Amino acid sequence: MKVSIRTNGASSEAEASLDHIQDGSIVVQLFTSQPIPTIEAIQLVGISSTSTEWKLKPVRASISENGIPAGSSDYSLKARIPLADMSLPNVLSSAEVSVSFTLTGIPVSAPYFNGLTQPFTVDVSGYAFSFTAANRSEVSHVVSVTGITYGSVDDVTEKLQQICWLVSFATGSLCGMRSLEVYVGRDCVRRCLFDVTQLFETQPYVIPAEDMSQFLTTASPQFSRLSLAYNLPALIHLSLLAKREDITNVKALIMGNWLEILRYQFAYNVGVPNGYYKYHPNNDTFDDARTRRRATFQDILTAFTKSHNISGWTTDFKDLRNTVMHTGALNLPILDLIPQYKLLHHFCDRVILALLDWDKQTGRYIPYDNPVLMGPQQFGPNILTFVR
C-alpha cells in the first residue's frame, strides 16, 4: 500500500504494510527513499491511483521505531495507529454486502461455568449478528452479518460495539472487535484493524452462557437508549476493572467511584431535566428542587433506586464509599471488608441488570457475592432469577 506521510505541513510518500502484533496493537511498517522526520507523531493518508488499489483512511500514528541504515538511501520506521481503515474506492453505498468481524477477549470456558462455545445469534435493529467460537489465541469469536448494504456497515459496526459492552458485562471479561472485512460477493472491499491492547479477562460470568442470545438481543435496545444518560460503558468498564483487581481496598475504591458516576449521571441527566434537582456548576452540587436544600449522595442514590424500584441499597454502601473516597483507607477488618465489598459489587451488577430491564424477560443471572454453589447437595453455578 502506498501512503502519504504528513508532518508539519510537509509530506512524503512511502510503501506501507500493516499488521496486528502480539500485544494487540496495530503496527505500520513504512519504507521510503526520502528522509523521515524523527518526531513522535505523523499523519498517514492512503493514496489510491486506480479502482483496485486500497486506500487508508487518514489516521494519526505514533512512531515506535525509526531505523536509518548507515550508508543507505532507504529509510524505514515503525509506527503504531489506533485504527487501520482501508477500502477500495467507488463501491456503491447501495451495494449488498456481507461483513465478518473477529472479536477477542470473550472467554469460551470458565471454571464451574459453561462457556460461549456454541453458535448463537443476536438480533438488533433489524441486523442478525451470528456468533461462532473461533478457538484461536488472538480471536475468540467470529461474527457475521449478511444481507446489508455497504452504506450501513458503519451502523452495523456501532451496534456490534454496543453488543461488545454487553458481552463484556455478561461474561466478566472486557472484549472488543479485532478486525472487520466487508465483501461484495467474494471480493473484499473494506478491511479494518482495531487496537485491542486494553482488553482483559476477569470472570466469573454474570449471565449464564445458555441465556446469552436472549440477553444480548433484549438488552441492546435499552443499552442504546440509556447509554449516554447513565454512561453505561464507563460503569461496565469500572466494574470489570474492580473484578480484575486483587486488592480489596482498591476494589472498593473503584466501586466507590462507580457509585459516584451513577449519582452524578442520574442527577444531571435525569433529575435536572425533569425538575427534580437544580445544578450548581460552580461547586458541582445539586439542590433538591422541592426542599431547596442540597441533595446529598445518599439522597440522590436513594431517589435513583426508588425511581427504578431497585432493592438492596443500604447506608453501609454509602459509608463504605465515603470512607474510601474521603480518606483513601478502609477501617474494617479484612474479613469484614471482603463480604461487604462483594455485597456492594453484587448491588452494582443488579443496577445494570435493572437498567437493562432483564427482569422483564424473567432473566437469570449469577450473583457476584456467591457465584458458585459448593455444598454436598448442590455444586456448580449459582443461577438465580433476577428480581429488582
C-alpha positions in Angstrom: 0.0 0.0 0.0 1.2 3.5 -0.8 0.7 6.2 1.8 1.4 9.9 2.2 3.3 10.9 5.4 2.3 14.3 6.5 4.3 16.2 9.2 4.1 19.9 10.0 2.7 20.8 6.6 5.3 18.8 4.6 4.5 15.4 3.0 6.4 12.5 1.6 5.4 9.1 0.1 6.1 5.6 1.4 5.2 2.0 0.9 3.4 0.6 3.9 2.4 -2.7 5.4 0.1 -3.1 8.4 -0.4 -5.9 10.9 -1.5 -6.7 14.5 1.4 -7.7 16.8 1.2 -10.0 19.8 0.1 -7.3 22.3 -2.9 -6.5 20.1 -1.7 -3.1 18.8 -1.5 -2.1 15.2 1.9 -1.5 13.7 2.6 0.1 10.3 6.0 -0.5 8.7 6.9 2.3 6.3 9.7 2.3 3.6 10.8 5.3 1.7 13.8 6.8 -0.1 13.0 10.2 1.4 14.2 11.3 4.9 11.5 10.9 7.6 11.5 13.5 10.4 12.3 12.0 13.8 9.2 13.2 15.6 6.7 11.5 17.9 3.6 11.6 15.7 2.8 11.7 12.0 -0.4 11.5 9.9 -0.9 8.8 7.4 -3.1 9.2 4.4 -3.8 6.4 1.9 -3.2 7.1 -1.8 -5.3 5.3 -4.4 -4.5 5.8 -8.1 -6.8 3.1 -9.6 -10.1 1.5 -8.7 -8.3 -1.7 -7.5 -5.9 -0.1 -5.0 -6.6 0.1 -1.3 -6.9 3.5 0.3 -6.1 4.1 4.0 -8.4 6.4 5.9 -6.4 9.3 7.4 -5.1 8.4 10.9 -2.5 9.8 13.4 0.4 7.5 14.1 2.9 7.4 16.9 6.4 6.5 15.9 7.7 3.5 17.9 10.9 2.7 15.9 13.0 4.7 13.4 15.7 2.9 11.6 18.0 4.5 9.0 20.7 2.1 8.0 24.2 3.7 7.7 25.3 4.4 4.1 21.8 3.6 2.7 19.4 5.8 0.8 16.4 3.8 2.1 14.6 4.9 5.2 12.2 3.0 7.4 10.1 3.4 10.5 7.5 1.6 12.6 4.5 3.4 13.9 1.5 2.5 16.0 -2.0 3.5 15.0 -5.3 3.1 16.9 -7.3 2.1 13.7 -6.4 1.0 10.2 -9.5 1.5 8.0 -8.7 0.5 4.4 -11.2 0.4 1.5 -11.4 0.2 -2.3 -12.8 3.3 -3.9 -16.0 3.5 -5.9 -18.1 1.0 -4.0 -21.8 2.0 -4.2 -23.5 2.6 -0.8 -26.4 0.6 -2.1 -24.3 -2.5 -2.9 -25.3 -5.6 -1.0 -22.5 -6.8 1.2 -21.7 -9.3 4.0 -19.5 -8.4 7.0 -17.2 -10.6 9.0 -15.9 -9.4 12.4 -13.3 -11.0 14.6 -13.7 -10.5 18.4 -11.2 -11.1 21.1 -11.4 -11.3 24.9 -14.6 -13.4 25.2 -13.9 -16.4 27.5 -15.0 -19.6 25.8 -14.6 -21.6 29.0 -14.5 -20.8 32.8 -14.2 -22.9 36.0 -17.7 -24.2 37.0 -19.4 -22.4 34.1 -20.5 -23.3 30.6 -18.6 -21.1 28.1 -19.7 -19.5 24.9 -18.7 -22.4 22.7 -22.0 -22.9 20.8 -23.1 -20.7 17.9 -25.7 -18.1 18.8 -27.5 -15.2 17.1 -28.2 -11.7 18.3 -31.0 -9.7 16.6 -30.6 -5.9 16.9 -32.2 -3.1 14.9 -33.0 -5.5 12.0 -29.5 -6.9 11.9 -28.7 -10.5 12.7 -25.3 -11.0 14.3 -24.2 -14.6 14.1 -21.5 -15.5 16.7 -19.3 -18.6 16.3 -16.4 -19.6 18.6 -13.1 -19.4 16.8 -10.8 -21.2 19.4 -7.8 -19.2 18.4 -5.4 -17.4 20.7 -5.9 -14.0 19.2 -9.6 -14.5 18.2 -12.3 -15.8 20.5 -15.3 -15.4 18.2 -16.2 -14.6 14.6 -19.4 -12.5 14.0 -21.0 -12.4 10.6 -23.8 -10.2 9.3 -25.2 -10.7 5.8 -27.8 -9.1 3.5 -27.0 -5.5 4.4 -25.9 -2.5 2.2 -22.4 -1.1 2.1 -23.7 2.2 3.4 -25.0 0.6 6.6 -21.6 -1.0 7.6 -20.7 1.8 10.0 -24.1 1.5 11.7 -23.7 -2.3 12.0 -20.2 -1.7 13.5 -21.6 0.7 16.0 -24.3 -1.8 17.0 -21.7 -4.5 17.5 -19.6 -2.2 19.6 -22.7 -1.8 21.9 -23.1 -5.6 21.9 -19.5 -6.0 22.9 -20.1 -3.8 26.0 -23.0 -6.1 27.0 -20.9 -9.2 26.3 -18.2 -7.8 28.5 -20.6 -7.2 31.3 -22.2 -10.6 30.9 -19.0 -12.6 30.7 -16.9 -10.6 33.2 -14.2 -10.0 30.5 -13.5 -6.8 28.5 -13.9 -7.9 24.9 -13.8 -6.0 21.7 -13.5 -6.0 17.9 -10.2 -7.0 16.5 -11.0 -6.7 12.8 -13.7 -6.4 10.2 -13.9 -7.4 6.5 -16.6 -6.3 4.1 -17.4 -8.4 1.0 -19.3 -7.8 -2.2 -19.8 -11.4 -3.3 -16.4 -13.0 -2.7 -14.4 -9.8 -3.2 -13.2 -7.9 -0.1 -13.8 -4.2 -0.5 -13.0 -2.9 3.0 -10.7 -4.0 5.9 -10.4 -2.6 9.4 -7.9 -3.4 12.1 -8.7 -2.3 15.7 -6.3 -1.7 18.6 -7.1 -4.3 21.3 -4.3 -3.7 23.7 -6.6 -2.7 26.6 -8.7 -5.8 26.7 -8.5 -8.4 29.5 -10.3 -11.3 31.1 -11.6 -11.5 34.6 -14.7 -13.7 35.1 -17.0 -15.1 36.5 -20.0 -14.8 34.2 -22.9 -12.6 35.2 -25.3 -14.1 32.6 -25.4 -17.9 32.0 -24.0 -18.8 28.6 -27.3 -20.5 27.7 -29.1 -17.2 28.1 -26.6 -15.0 26.2 -28.5 -14.7 22.9 -31.7 -13.6 24.7 -29.8 -11.2 27.0 -27.9 -9.5 24.2 -31.0 -9.3 22.0 -33.3 -7.8 24.6 -30.8 -5.7 26.4 -29.3 -3.9 23.4 -32.3 -1.5 22.8 -32.2 -0.5 26.5 -28.4 -0.1 26.4 -28.7 2.1 23.3 -31.4 4.2 25.0 -29.7 4.7 28.3 -26.1 4.5 27.4 -25.5 8.3 27.4 -27.8 9.2 30.3 -26.0 6.8 32.6 -22.6 6.4 30.9 -23.1 2.7 30.8 -19.8 1.9 29.1 -17.9 3.6 31.9 -19.9 1.8 34.6 -19.3 -1.6 32.9 -15.6 -0.8 32.4 -15.1 0.2 36.0 -17.0 -2.9 37.2 -14.6 -5.1 35.2 -11.6 -3.3 36.4 -12.7 -3.9 40.0 -13.2 -7.6 39.4 -9.8 -7.8 37.8 -8.1 -6.1 40.8 -6.7 -8.4 43.6 -6.5 -5.9 46.5 -9.9 -5.4 48.2 -9.2 -1.8 49.2 -8.5 -0.9 45.6 -11.7 -2.8 44.5 -13.7 -0.7 47.0 -12.1 2.5 45.7 -13.1 1.7 42.1 -16.6 0.8 43.1 -16.9 3.9 45.2 -16.1 5.8 42.0 -18.7 3.7 40.3 -21.4 4.9 42.7 -20.2 8.5 42.2 -20.6 8.2 38.5 -24.1 6.8 38.9 -25.1 9.5 41.3 -23.9 12.3 39.0 -25.3 10.9 35.8 -28.7 10.3 37.4 -28.9 13.8 39.0 -27.5 15.7 36.0 -29.1 13.7 33.0 -32.3 12.6 34.6 -33.0 14.7 37.7 -32.2 18.2 36.3 -34.2 17.9 33.0 -37.2 16.5 34.9 -37.1 19.3 37.5 -36.1 17.2 40.5 -32.8 18.9 41.1 -31.1 22.3 40.4 -27.4 22.0 39.4 -24.7 24.4 40.6 -21.8 24.3 38.2 -19.5 26.4 40.4 -19.3 23.7 43.1 -20.7 20.7 41.1 -23.6 20.1 43.6 -27.3 19.6 43.3 -30.2 21.1 45.3 -33.5 19.3 45.8 -35.9 21.4 43.8 -38.7 20.7 46.3 -36.9 21.5 49.6 -34.3 23.8 48.0 -31.7 22.1 50.2 -28.5 20.4 49.0 -29.2 16.8 47.8 -26.6 14.5 49.4 -25.0 11.5 47.9 -27.4 9.4 50.0 -30.4 11.4 48.9 -29.7 11.1 45.2 -28.9 7.4 45.2 -32.0 6.6 47.3 -34.1 8.6 44.8 -32.4 6.6 41.9 -33.2 3.2 43.5 -36.8 4.3 44.2 -37.3 5.6 40.6 -36.2 2.2 39.2 -37.7 0.0 42.0 -34.3 -1.5 42.8 -33.9 -3.2 46.2 -30.7 -3.8 48.2 -29.4 -0.2 48.6 -28.1 0.3 52.2 -26.4 3.1 54.0 -23.5 0.7 54.5 -22.6 1.2 50.9 -22.7 5.0 51.4 -20.4 4.7 54.4 -18.0 2.4 52.6 -17.9 4.8 49.7 -17.4 7.9 51.9 -14.6 6.2 53.9 -12.6 5.0 50.8 -13.2 8.2 48.7 -12.6 10.7 51.5 -9.7 9.1 53.4 -8.3 6.6 51.0 -8.4 4.0 53.7 -10.8 1.4 55.0 -11.0 0.7 58.7 -12.9 -2.6 58.5 -11.0 -5.8 59.3 -10.3 -7.6 56.0 -12.6 -10.5 57.0 -15.5 -8.0 57.3 -14.4 -5.8 54.3 -14.4 -8.7 51.7 -18.1 -9.7 52.2 -19.2 -6.1 52.4 -17.4 -5.3 49.1 -18.9 -8.3 47.4 -22.4 -7.2 48.5 -21.7 -3.7 47.0 -20.5 -5.2 43.7 -23.5 -7.5 43.6 -25.7 -4.5 44.1 -24.0 -2.6 41.3 -24.4 -5.6 38.9 -28.1 -5.6 39.8 -28.3 -1.9 39.0 -27.1 -2.6 35.4 -29.5 -5.5 35.1 -32.4 -3.4 36.2 -31.5 -0.6 33.8 -31.4 -3.2 31.0 -34.9 -4.5 32.1 -33.6 -8.0 32.5 -36.3 -8.9 35.0 -39.0 -8.2 32.3 -37.5 -11.2 30.4 -37.6 -13.3 33.6 -33.9 -13.3 33.1 -31.4 -15.3 35.1 -28.1 -14.2 36.5 -25.1 -15.3 38.6 -24.7 -13.2 41.8 -21.2 -11.8 42.4 -21.2 -12.4 46.1 -22.0 -16.1 45.7 -21.4 -17.3 42.2 -20.7 -20.9 42.8 -22.6 -23.4 45.0 -20.1 -25.7 46.8 -22.4 -27.7 49.1 -22.7 -31.5 49.1 -26.2 -31.4 47.6 -25.6 -28.7 45.0 -22.4 -28.0 43.1 -21.9 -25.6 40.2 -23.0 -22.1 39.1 -25.5 -20.4 41.5 -28.0 -19.3 38.8 -30.9 -17.1 40.1 -33.9 -15.4 38.6 -33.2 -11.7 38.6 -35.6 -9.7 40.8 -35.2 -6.0 41.3 
